[in-house]
């Protein structure tokens, strides 16, 4: 855990970004079919709330795929595609 003077970790690091984060949250909720209201959303199930947060993470840290073709060392002139999937975590 990071040590800070603020006991509530549910605050944006940049306070002026709050409106953009709320808009982003509403867009993510619409994409997954969750009906969010302005203000309190305590009536959401854990699954609904988690799906909104998960959708936001998918947009922030998308999974990248790279396909590299390499020659098989056992068979001459035989190419094997190798697929790597990764995501960038900050």
N, C-alpha and C positions, 0 to 999 in steps of 0.2 A: 504494500500500500504506500502511496506517496504521502509524505507528511506535508500538511498545509494547515493554515489557520482556519479554513472553511470546513466545517464539519459535514456539510451536505455536498457529496461528490456528484450530485445530479445537476450541476450548474455548468453552462458552457464556459470554456476557457476564455473565449472572447465574448463578453456580454452583448456586444452589438450584433452578434451573429444569431441571437435567439430567434428573430423573425424568420431568417432563412432556414434555420433548423426546423422550426414549426411547419414551414411550407414543405420542406423535404419530407417530414414525417407524414403530412397529409397526402402527399403524392405517393409515398410508399404504401400507405394504408389503402388508398384507392386501387393500386396495382394488385394487392392481394385480396381485395374485396371486404375490407374491414371498415365499418362505418364509424369514423372518429368524429367527435364533436369538439368545438372550441372549448378549452377549459378542461374540466374534470372528466376523466374517462375510466373511473374506477369500476364501472359495470362490465368492462371487457373481461373475457376469460383470459387465463394465462396463455393459452394457445394463440388467441387473437393478438394479444399484446406482443408475444414473442415473434409472431409472423411479421409484424410491422418492423420490429427491430432487426430481424433477420434480413428482411428485404433491404433495409437501409445499409446493412453491412455488405450485402451483395453488390450494391452500387458503389460503395466506398472502396472495397477491397475485392475487385473481381478476380476470378480464377483465370489464369492465362494458360494457354496450351501451346506447346512448341513440338513440332514433329521434325525429327532429325533422321535422315536416311544414312545408314552405314552399311558397309560391305560385311557379309558374313565371313568370318575367318575360316570356316570349315568348307564352304562351298564356293568355288570360283565364280565370280560375276553374279552373285546372288545378293540382292539388296534387302535389308530388313528395316522397316520403319520403326523408330522408337518414339513413343509419345511421352512427353513430360508435362505434367500439370503442376502449376505452382500458384501461390497467391502471395502477394506482398503484404507483410504485416509491419505496421509502424508502431 
